Structures are given as structure tokens and as C-alpha cells.
């Protein structure tokens, strides 16, 4: 069994970064000649685990090319506004556990 553990820093725009961690148990590789439509049809045959592994492989590939991924202007505007709010003391960062707890309270 091939197990890979990785941690990668990925840009999300406006100078912000996130840390992406995942454990990949296997990688689903599609031959290069498969079109997007053929790949979509193949999804119906894949297990949930295989689909998640494929998503992880796609995410890893995108993280390796982050400078080539266009960021919409509205993303930049939102991040700039959030950065301004933090600098002005109007907003603050919360750790991930506290954020998940706050979100859980809103949706239940």
C-alpha cells in the first residue's frame, strides 16, 4: 500500500495562504487521452474513496501551479477588505476549532 502524507501552503489570493494537509492512500490516474466527458462518465463507476482520492490529486496538481490560476477581482476585493478590517481592529482571526464551533452553532 502506498501512503503519502503531505502539507502544502497554497495561495488563495490577496497575499493570503492556507495550509493544506492530506493523507493519500492511492492515486487514481486517468490516461492522458481521456476527455473530460469520458472522465465524467467514469465517475459513475468510481467509489466514494476513489473520488476523494481523485479530488486530492487534482488539488495537489492545482497547488503546484497556483500562480497560473486566475483570481477573480471580487476575490481580491473581499480579501483586501478583510485585511483592512483586521488592520483597523474591526475584525480578528480565530483559530479553526473556534470557527468550527461557531459555524456549528449557526447551522444547528
SULSUL-V584142 format. One record per pair of residues at least 12 apart in sequence whose C-alpha atoms are under 7 Angstrom apart, sorted by the first residue. I is the first residue (numbers start at 1). J is the second residue. Records with the same first field share a line. If there is no record, write none. Layout:
# SULSUL-V584142
I = J + J
This chain:
# SULSUL-V584142
2 = 25 + 26
3 = 23 + 24 + 25 + 26
4 = 23 + 24 + 25
5 = 22 + 23 + 24
6 = 21 + 22 + 23
7 = 19 + 20 + 21 + 22
8 = 20 + 21
10 = 63
11 = 66
13 = 71 + 76
14 = 76 + 79 + 80
24 = 53
26 = 53
27 = 53 + 54 + 57
28 = 50 + 53 + 54
